[in-house]
Amino acid sequence: HSAHVCTSPMVGSGVMDQWKGTAEALQEKEEENTALRLRLELQQEDCTEQKALAKVYKQQLQEAKTENSALQLLVNKSNEQLQVLQDRLRQAEADIAEKDR
């Protein structure tokens, strides 16, 4: 019976060491998890930022397209006016040639 009492602390300390080892391993895992969680959060923030930027770029692109359309309309109008002026000029030249004859 006394031998059992004698070995008990040995077994106890062995178990304690195991527990300690397990606890340390768990602690390490916990720290790893925390680091991973932080990295994930950063990536999500980055992703959110990228999305926001993409939204802004899309908006700017849309504005540029609208502006481009407006300019295109202006160009078309100018071309029409130019056409009218050229027609008038040709008409005037024809009139002058007619008078000179």
Contacts in CASP RR format, 6 or more apart in sequence:
PFRMAT RR
TARGET T0000
AUTHOR 0000-0000-0000
METHOD contacts of the structure
MODEL  1
HSAHVCTSPMVGSGVMDQWKGTAEALQEKEEENTALRLRLELQQEDCTEQ
KALAKVYKQQLQEAKTENSALQLLVNKSNEQLQVLQDRLRQAEADIAEKD
R
END
